[in-house]
Amino acid sequence: MTVEQQHRTGPPAPRRRSRRDEILEIAVGLFASRGYHGVSMDDIGSAAGVTGPALYHHFAGKEAMLVAALIPVSEGLLHGGRERVARHSGDARAALADLIDFHVEFALENPAVIALHLHELDRLPEEPRRQIRRLQRLYVEEWVGVLATLRPKLEPAEARVLAHAAFGLMNSTPFLGGEVDRRRRAALLRDAAAFALEGR
């Protein structure tokens, strides 16, 4: 497609959310608010306006929904983290700031997924649970590598402690009320994470 054709047609339309995506979002919200065992497939179907057979057309059951919710999130965090570190090769401070921005935006957009991960991960079968843990470890190591460059006196184990502490700050979004507007919440979370990681 030529540049002229792109101008005529405009930017590509965003991908339309599938019915499966909509059902999964509803299920995640219910799991996060009521707990995995407090939600039945009938509850999910009722909330989504889907009958039983149609619901099972998309998912084999609640466990499949949990896997579908958590594995892509872990994959997306790892991919996004690597992308931001590579974007700032040679500038650890800029890389860290970009990582923090990236994770804060994720946390603000996905509080239900974070709550689900905190409370329900251990309900997964061993293999998907192991896959998620591995993706998480790789994501943490992206942060550790940046911290090791920025603060060379830190031992790798110490950098991991700081990274996990920062995740605790940024992943507090499921517990935050709406008293503070989103932009200010983002700024406060970014500042808190930067302070914890940079030791300022």
KAPEDA-V303323 format. One record per pair of residues at least 4 apart in sequence whose ideal C-beta (glycine too) atoms are under 6 Angstrom apart, sorted by the first residue. I is the first residue (numbers start at 1). GAP is how many residues later the second one is. Records with the same first field share a line. If there is no record, write none. Layout:
I->GAP, GAP
//
This chain:
1->4, 5
17->4, 5
20->38
23->25, 35
24->44
26->21, 22
27->17, 38
28->41, 84, 85, 88
29->83
30->4, 9
31->5, 8, 85
32->80, 83, 84
34->4, 5
36->84, 87
39->4
45->5, 7, 10
50->4, 5
59->5, 6
60->4
66->58
67->4, 61
70->47, 62
73->40
74->58, 61, 62
76->4
77->62
78->57, 60, 61
80->22
81->58, 61
82->60
84->14, 15, 18
85->10, 57
88->6, 7
92->54, 57, 58
95->51
96->50
100->90, 93, 94
103->67
104->66, 82, 85, 86
106->4
107->63, 64, 66
108->65
110->4
111->62, 63
114->57, 60
115->59
116->4
117->4
124->4, 5
126->4
140->23
143->20
144->12, 15, 16, 19
147->4, 12
148->11
154->4, 5
162->35
165->31
166->27, 30, 31
167->4
169->23, 24
170->19, 23
180->4, 5
194->4
195->5
//
